[in-house]
């Protein structure tokens, strides 16, 4: 559980250059009808990241939603939620060695000369995923979901904030959807 928490926290400090974004939405919804929002506290409380990073995500969402014409409200038209997960990536590659490679001879014993080895290089990395959900406040149905996946890295609190802002901004470029 601690590793999952560390991996998902690292999600939010992923490098901006490696953010991959996708979204999905209900095609029957008129997204121009939504102008007010509130955060969906029960969902956000369940996010497996630190409280500091939760506050950073919330601040980034507030700023980005404001640029899209949204305002916070006690009687919102849409509820905004987010959650995270970590994905482990494994890449295996072969490399071939030639002259000078050690080999085991046909009559026993080790020697040097022409030979080919197939050593495997195994590289692992962790990608973090941030999901942002828009839920219709009246029907309580998911109407839009954005997903951002990025490579994980560490940084100072200021760097983390910058990366979280970039992550949220990049995901919300797909909102509102164009039919």
C-alpha atoms as an extended CHARMM CRD file, in Angstrom:
* protein
*
       179  EXT
         1         1  UNK       CA              0.0000000000        0.0000000000        0.0000000000  PROA      1               0.0000000000
         2         2  UNK       CA              2.8910000000        2.3370000000        0.7830000000  PROA      2               0.0000000000
         3         3  UNK       CA              4.3670000000        1.7220000000       -2.6680000000  PROA      3               0.0000000000
         4         4  UNK       CA              1.0540000000        2.5030000000       -4.3310000000  PROA      4               0.0000000000
         5         5  UNK       CA              0.8700000000        5.7340000000       -2.3640000000  PROA      5               0.0000000000
         6         6  UNK       CA              4.4200000000        6.6480000000       -3.3800000000  PROA      6               0.0000000000
         7         7  UNK       CA              3.7950000000        5.7860000000       -7.0240000000  PROA      7               0.0000000000
         8         8  UNK       CA              0.5690000000        7.7640000000       -7.2060000000  PROA      8               0.0000000000
         9         9  UNK       CA              2.1490000000       10.7040000000       -5.4520000000  PROA      9               0.0000000000
        10        10  UNK       CA              4.9100000000       10.5530000000       -8.0180000000  PROA      10              0.0000000000
        11        11  UNK       CA              2.2400000000       10.7030000000      -10.7260000000  PROA      11              0.0000000000
        12        12  UNK       CA              1.7010000000       14.3010000000       -9.9450000000  PROA      12              0.0000000000
        13        13  UNK       CA              5.3230000000       15.1820000000      -10.3240000000  PROA      13              0.0000000000
        14        14  UNK       CA              5.7170000000       13.5570000000      -13.7200000000  PROA      14              0.0000000000
        15        15  UNK       CA              7.5720000000       15.2960000000      -16.4730000000  PROA      15              0.0000000000
        16        16  UNK       CA              5.2990000000       17.5070000000      -18.5800000000  PROA      16              0.0000000000
        17        17  UNK       CA              6.9610000000       16.4550000000      -21.8130000000  PROA      17              0.0000000000
        18        18  UNK       CA              5.7140000000       12.9070000000      -21.3700000000  PROA      18              0.0000000000
        19        19  UNK       CA              2.0540000000       13.5780000000      -20.5360000000  PROA      19              0.0000000000
        20        20  UNK       CA             -0.3180000000       11.5700000000      -22.7120000000  PROA      20              0.0000000000
        21        21  UNK       CA             -3.9130000000       12.7360000000      -22.5740000000  PROA      21              0.0000000000
        22        22  UNK       CA             -7.2250000000       11.1970000000      -23.5660000000  PROA      22              0.0000000000
        23        23  UNK       CA            -10.8570000000       11.8580000000      -22.7420000000  PROA      23              0.0000000000
        24        24  UNK       CA            -14.2870000000       10.3080000000      -22.9970000000  PROA      24              0.0000000000
        25        25  UNK       CA            -17.7100000000       11.8710000000      -22.6460000000  PROA      25              0.0000000000
        26        26  UNK       CA            -21.4530000000       11.4400000000      -22.9720000000  PROA      26              0.0000000000
        27        27  UNK       CA            -22.3420000000       12.5090000000      -26.5180000000  PROA      27              0.0000000000
        28        28  UNK       CA            -25.9150000000       13.3980000000      -25.4770000000  PROA      28              0.0000000000
        29        29  UNK       CA            -24.8280000000       16.1640000000      -23.0950000000  PROA      29              0.0000000000
        30        30  UNK       CA            -24.8020000000       19.9000000000      -23.9070000000  PROA      30              0.0000000000
        31        31  UNK       CA            -21.5910000000       20.9560000000      -22.1660000000  PROA      31              0.0000000000
        32        32  UNK       CA            -22.3450000000       24.6510000000      -22.7190000000  PROA      32              0.0000000000
        33        33  UNK       CA            -25.0710000000       24.3240000000      -20.0500000000  PROA      33              0.0000000000
        34        34  UNK       CA            -22.4620000000       23.9080000000      -17.2980000000  PROA      34              0.0000000000
        35        35  UNK       CA            -21.0180000000       27.0640000000      -15.7500000000  PROA      35              0.0000000000
        36        36  UNK       CA            -20.7700000000       26.3030000000      -12.0360000000  PROA      36              0.0000000000
        37        37  UNK       CA            -18.9300000000       23.5850000000      -10.1490000000  PROA      37              0.0000000000
        38        38  UNK       CA            -18.1260000000       22.1890000000       -6.7420000000  PROA      38              0.0000000000
        39        39  UNK       CA            -15.5950000000       19.5530000000       -5.8060000000  PROA      39              0.0000000000
        40        40  UNK       CA            -16.8540000000       16.0460000000       -5.0570000000  PROA      40              0.0000000000
        41        41  UNK       CA            -15.2890000000       15.7630000000       -1.6070000000  PROA      41              0.0000000000
        42        42  UNK       CA            -15.9560000000       12.0360000000       -0.9140000000  PROA      42              0.0000000000
        43        43  UNK       CA            -14.1620000000       11.0230000000       -4.1170000000  PROA      43              0.0000000000
        44        44  UNK       CA            -11.2470000000       13.3880000000       -3.6110000000  PROA      44              0.0000000000
        45        45  UNK       CA            -10.7980000000       12.2240000000       -0.0140000000  PROA      45              0.0000000000
        46        46  UNK       CA            -10.2720000000        8.6860000000       -1.3740000000  PROA      46              0.0000000000
        47        47  UNK       CA             -7.4710000000        9.7500000000       -3.7760000000  PROA      47              0.0000000000
        48        48  UNK       CA             -4.2700000000        7.8840000000       -2.8650000000  PROA      48              0.0000000000
        49        49  UNK       CA             -1.9370000000       10.8800000000       -2.7760000000  PROA      49              0.0000000000
        50        50  UNK       CA             -0.6180000000       13.1390000000       -0.0420000000  PROA      50              0.0000000000
        51        51  UNK       CA             -2.7690000000       15.9450000000        1.3170000000  PROA      51              0.0000000000
        52        52  UNK       CA             -0.2040000000       18.4280000000       -0.0120000000  PROA      52              0.0000000000
        53        53  UNK       CA             -0.5750000000       17.0770000000       -3.5400000000  PROA      53              0.0000000000
        54        54  UNK       CA             -4.3820000000       17.0010000000       -3.1880000000  PROA      54              0.0000000000
        55        55  UNK       CA             -4.3040000000       20.7140000000       -2.3910000000  PROA      55              0.0000000000
        56        56  UNK       CA             -2.0240000000       21.3160000000       -5.3750000000  PROA      56              0.0000000000
        57        57  UNK       CA             -4.4130000000       19.4550000000       -7.6890000000  PROA      57              0.0000000000
        58        58  UNK       CA             -7.4240000000       21.3330000000       -6.2830000000  PROA      58              0.0000000000
        59        59  UNK       CA             -5.6730000000       24.6840000000       -6.7770000000  PROA      59              0.0000000000
        60        60  UNK       CA             -4.7110000000       23.7560000000      -10.3430000000  PROA      60              0.0000000000
        61        61  UNK       CA             -8.2870000000       22.6820000000      -11.0620000000  PROA      61              0.0000000000
        62        62  UNK       CA             -9.6880000000       25.9360000000       -9.6320000000  PROA      62              0.0000000000
        63        63  UNK       CA             -7.3320000000       28.0190000000      -11.7730000000  PROA      63              0.0000000000
        64        64  UNK       CA             -7.9220000000       26.0510000000      -14.9710000000  PROA      64              0.0000000000
        65        65  UNK       CA            -11.7070000000       25.9040000000      -14.5140000000  PROA      65              0.0000000000
        66        66  UNK       CA            -11.7620000000       29.6900000000      -13.9950000000  PROA      66              0.0000000000
        67        67  UNK       CA            -10.0310000000       30.1730000000      -17.3510000000  PROA      67              0.0000000000
        68        68  UNK       CA            -12.7770000000       28.0350000000      -18.9170000000  PROA      68              0.0000000000
        69        69  UNK       CA            -15.5180000000       30.2870000000      -17.5130000000  PROA      69              0.0000000000
        70        70  UNK       CA            -16.5170000000       28.1500000000      -14.5320000000  PROA      70              0.0000000000
        71        71  UNK       CA            -17.2270000000       29.5590000000      -11.0930000000  PROA      71              0.0000000000
        72        72  UNK       CA            -17.4320000000       27.7410000000       -7.7860000000  PROA      72              0.0000000000
        73        73  UNK       CA            -20.9330000000       27.4550000000       -6.3460000000  PROA      73              0.0000000000
        74        74  UNK       CA            -22.8780000000       26.0730000000       -3.3870000000  PROA      74              0.0000000000
        75        75  UNK       CA            -25.4870000000       24.8910000000       -5.9240000000  PROA      75              0.0000000000
        76        76  UNK       CA            -23.2750000000       23.5800000000       -8.7260000000  PROA      76              0.0000000000
        77        77  UNK       CA            -24.3110000000       22.2450000000      -12.1050000000  PROA      77              0.0000000000
        78        78  UNK       CA            -21.3110000000       19.9140000000      -12.2130000000  PROA      78              0.0000000000
        79        79  UNK       CA            -19.2820000000       18.0870000000       -9.5690000000  PROA      79              0.0000000000
        80        80  UNK       CA            -15.5420000000       17.7590000000      -10.1850000000  PROA      80              0.0000000000
        81        81  UNK       CA            -13.6740000000       14.7240000000       -8.9060000000  PROA      81              0.0000000000
        82        82  UNK       CA            -10.1770000000       13.3220000000       -9.4140000000  PROA      82              0.0000000000
        83        83  UNK       CA             -8.4160000000       10.0670000000       -8.6590000000  PROA      83              0.0000000000
        84        84  UNK       CA             -5.0330000000        8.5220000000       -9.3670000000  PROA      84              0.0000000000
        85        85  UNK       CA             -3.3420000000        5.2250000000      -10.0730000000  PROA      85              0.0000000000
        86        86  UNK       CA              0.1390000000        3.9740000000      -10.9220000000  PROA      86              0.0000000000
        87        87  UNK       CA              1.1370000000        1.8250000000      -13.8970000000  PROA      87              0.0000000000
        88        88  UNK       CA              4.3260000000       -0.2280000000      -13.9180000000  PROA      88              0.0000000000
        89        89  UNK       CA              6.0490000000       -0.3690000000      -17.3370000000  PROA      89              0.0000000000
        90        90  UNK       CA              8.5920000000       -3.0570000000      -18.2430000000  PROA      90              0.0000000000
        91        91  UNK       CA             10.6800000000       -2.9490000000      -21.4420000000  PROA      91              0.0000000000
        92        92  UNK       CA             12.8500000000       -5.9240000000      -22.4240000000  PROA      92              0.0000000000
        93        93  UNK       CA             15.3990000000       -5.6710000000      -25.2150000000  PROA      93              0.0000000000
        94        94  UNK       CA             18.1530000000       -7.9250000000      -26.5260000000  PROA      94              0.0000000000
        95        95  UNK       CA             21.6700000000       -6.8580000000      -27.3340000000  PROA      95              0.0000000000
        96        96  UNK       CA             24.0870000000       -8.9410000000      -29.3810000000  PROA      96              0.0000000000
        97        97  UNK       CA             27.7820000000       -9.1120000000      -28.7120000000  PROA      97              0.0000000000
        98        98  UNK       CA             30.3920000000      -10.0770000000      -31.2920000000  PROA      98              0.0000000000
        99        99  UNK       CA             34.1890000000      -10.3180000000      -31.3110000000  PROA      99              0.0000000000
       100       100  UNK       CA             35.6940000000      -10.6250000000      -27.9130000000  PROA      100             0.0000000000
       101       101  UNK       CA             32.6790000000      -12.2360000000      -26.3410000000  PROA      101             0.0000000000
       102       102  UNK       CA             33.3350000000      -15.1640000000      -24.0580000000  PROA      102             0.0000000000
       103       103  UNK       CA             31.9630000000      -18.5060000000      -25.2070000000  PROA      103             0.0000000000
       104       104  UNK       CA             31.9400000000      -22.0760000000      -24.0750000000  PROA      104             0.0000000000
       105       105  UNK       CA             33.8110000000      -24.2110000000      -26.6010000000  PROA      105             0.0000000000
       106       106  UNK       CA             32.4890000000      -27.4050000000      -28.2120000000  PROA      106             0.0000000000
       107       107  UNK       CA             35.1330000000      -29.5180000000      -26.4260000000  PROA      107             0.0000000000
       108       108  UNK       CA             34.6940000000      -27.8960000000      -23.0590000000  PROA      108             0.0000000000
       109       109  UNK       CA             36.3510000000      -24.8730000000      -21.5740000000  PROA      109             0.0000000000
       110       110  UNK       CA             35.8850000000      -21.1660000000      -21.9840000000  PROA      110             0.0000000000
       111       111  UNK       CA             37.5220000000      -19.1290000000      -24.7090000000  PROA      111             0.0000000000
       112       112  UNK       CA             37.4760000000      -15.8050000000      -26.5030000000  PROA      112             0.0000000000
       113       113  UNK       CA             36.6450000000      -15.2000000000      -30.1130000000  PROA      113             0.0000000000
       114       114  UNK       CA             33.6550000000      -14.8800000000      -32.3430000000  PROA      114             0.0000000000
       115       115  UNK       CA             30.4510000000      -15.5510000000      -30.5300000000  PROA      115             0.0000000000
       116       116  UNK       CA             27.0870000000      -14.0910000000      -29.8880000000  PROA      116             0.0000000000
       117       117  UNK       CA             25.4490000000      -13.6640000000      -26.5500000000  PROA      117             0.0000000000
       118       118  UNK       CA             21.9210000000      -12.5920000000      -26.0310000000  PROA      118             0.0000000000
       119       119  UNK       CA             21.9400000000      -10.6670000000      -22.8070000000  PROA      119             0.0000000000
       120       120  UNK       CA             18.5910000000       -9.1130000000      -22.0120000000  PROA      120             0.0000000000
       121       121  UNK       CA             18.2690000000       -5.5420000000      -20.8500000000  PROA      121             0.0000000000
       122       122  UNK       CA             15.2660000000       -5.0410000000      -18.6140000000  PROA      122             0.0000000000
       123       123  UNK       CA             14.1670000000       -1.4850000000      -17.9160000000  PROA      123             0.0000000000
       124       124  UNK       CA             11.2910000000       -0.6010000000      -15.6290000000  PROA      124             0.0000000000
       125       125  UNK       CA              9.5690000000        2.6870000000      -14.9990000000  PROA      125             0.0000000000
       126       126  UNK       CA              6.4080000000        3.8330000000      -13.3460000000  PROA      126             0.0000000000
       127       127  UNK       CA              3.8090000000        6.0440000000      -14.9650000000  PROA      127             0.0000000000
       128       128  UNK       CA              1.1970000000        7.8250000000      -12.9680000000  PROA      128             0.0000000000
       129       129  UNK       CA             -2.3560000000        8.3690000000      -14.1320000000  PROA      129             0.0000000000
       130       130  UNK       CA             -4.5490000000       11.2860000000      -13.1000000000  PROA      130             0.0000000000
       131       131  UNK       CA             -8.2560000000       11.0670000000      -13.8910000000  PROA      131             0.0000000000
       132       132  UNK       CA            -10.4900000000       14.1390000000      -13.7560000000  PROA      132             0.0000000000
       133       133  UNK       CA            -14.2340000000       13.4530000000      -13.6950000000  PROA      133             0.0000000000
       134       134  UNK       CA            -17.1380000000       15.8170000000      -14.3590000000  PROA      134             0.0000000000
       135       135  UNK       CA            -20.3870000000       14.5580000000      -12.8340000000  PROA      135             0.0000000000
       136       136  UNK       CA            -23.7820000000       16.1090000000      -13.5180000000  PROA      136             0.0000000000
       137       137  UNK       CA            -24.8710000000       17.4490000000      -10.1160000000  PROA      137             0.0000000000
       138       138  UNK       CA            -28.5550000000       16.7090000000      -10.7410000000  PROA      138             0.0000000000
       139       139  UNK       CA            -28.3940000000       13.2080000000      -12.2340000000  PROA      139             0.0000000000
       140       140  UNK       CA            -25.1470000000       12.1710000000      -10.4670000000  PROA      140             0.0000000000
       141       141  UNK       CA            -23.9700000000       10.6270000000      -13.7650000000  PROA      141             0.0000000000
       142       142  UNK       CA            -20.4550000000       10.8680000000      -15.1440000000  PROA      142             0.0000000000
       143       143  UNK       CA            -20.5840000000       13.1500000000      -18.1940000000  PROA      143             0.0000000000
       144       144  UNK       CA            -16.8750000000       13.6930000000      -18.9800000000  PROA      144             0.0000000000
       145       145  UNK       CA            -13.6000000000       12.0690000000      -17.9680000000  PROA      145             0.0000000000
       146       146  UNK       CA            -10.0870000000       13.2080000000      -18.7820000000  PROA      146             0.0000000000
       147       147  UNK       CA             -7.0420000000       11.0310000000      -18.2840000000  PROA      147             0.0000000000
       148       148  UNK       CA             -3.4070000000       12.0760000000      -18.1740000000  PROA      148             0.0000000000
       149       149  UNK       CA             -0.5190000000        9.6280000000      -18.0270000000  PROA      149             0.0000000000
       150       150  UNK       CA              3.0210000000       10.7510000000      -17.3320000000  PROA      150             0.0000000000
       151       151  UNK       CA              6.4770000000        9.5120000000      -16.4420000000  PROA      151             0.0000000000
       152       152  UNK       CA              7.3330000000        9.8280000000      -12.8090000000  PROA      152             0.0000000000
       153       153  UNK       CA             10.0950000000       11.9580000000      -11.3390000000  PROA      153             0.0000000000
       154       154  UNK       CA             10.8670000000       13.7750000000       -8.1170000000  PROA      154             0.0000000000
       155       155  UNK       CA             11.2380000000       17.4850000000       -7.4890000000  PROA      155             0.0000000000
       156       156  UNK       CA             11.0380000000       20.3900000000       -5.0960000000  PROA      156             0.0000000000
       157       157  UNK       CA              7.6230000000       21.5850000000       -3.8660000000  PROA      157             0.0000000000
       158       158  UNK       CA              7.7370000000       24.3850000000       -6.4510000000  PROA      158             0.0000000000
       159       159  UNK       CA              8.5730000000       21.9330000000       -9.2450000000  PROA      159             0.0000000000
       160       160  UNK       CA              5.7800000000       19.6360000000       -8.0780000000  PROA      160             0.0000000000
       161       161  UNK       CA              3.2990000000       22.4970000000       -8.2100000000  PROA      161             0.0000000000
       162       162  UNK       CA              4.4140000000       23.4500000000      -11.7250000000  PROA      162             0.0000000000
       163       163  UNK       CA              4.1410000000       19.8590000000      -12.9220000000  PROA      163             0.0000000000
       164       164  UNK       CA              0.7140000000       19.3870000000      -11.3510000000  PROA      164             0.0000000000
       165       165  UNK       CA             -0.4810000000       22.6050000000      -13.0050000000  PROA      165             0.0000000000
       166       166  UNK       CA              0.8010000000       21.3870000000      -16.3540000000  PROA      166             0.0000000000
       167       167  UNK       CA             -0.8080000000       17.9640000000      -15.8330000000  PROA      167             0.0000000000
       168       168  UNK       CA             -4.2390000000       19.4350000000      -14.9990000000  PROA      168             0.0000000000
       169       169  UNK       CA             -4.0740000000       22.0620000000      -17.7530000000  PROA      169             0.0000000000
       170       170  UNK       CA             -3.0920000000       19.4590000000      -20.3330000000  PROA      170             0.0000000000
       171       171  UNK       CA             -5.9480000000       17.1290000000      -19.3520000000  PROA      171             0.0000000000
       172       172  UNK       CA             -8.5380000000       19.9130000000      -19.3930000000  PROA      172             0.0000000000
       173       173  UNK       CA             -7.5500000000       21.0610000000      -22.8810000000  PROA      173             0.0000000000
       174       174  UNK       CA            -10.0130000000       18.3830000000      -24.0360000000  PROA      174             0.0000000000
       175       175  UNK       CA            -12.8980000000       20.0690000000      -22.1680000000  PROA      175             0.0000000000
       176       176  UNK       CA            -15.4290000000       20.9650000000      -23.4050000000  PROA      176             0.0000000000
       177       177  UNK       CA            -15.4690000000       18.2570000000      -26.0400000000  PROA      177             0.0000000000
       178       178  UNK       CA            -16.1020000000       19.1600000000      -29.6430000000  PROA      178             0.0000000000
       179       179  UNK       CA            -18.5800000000       16.8790000000      -31.3640000000  PROA      179             0.0000000000
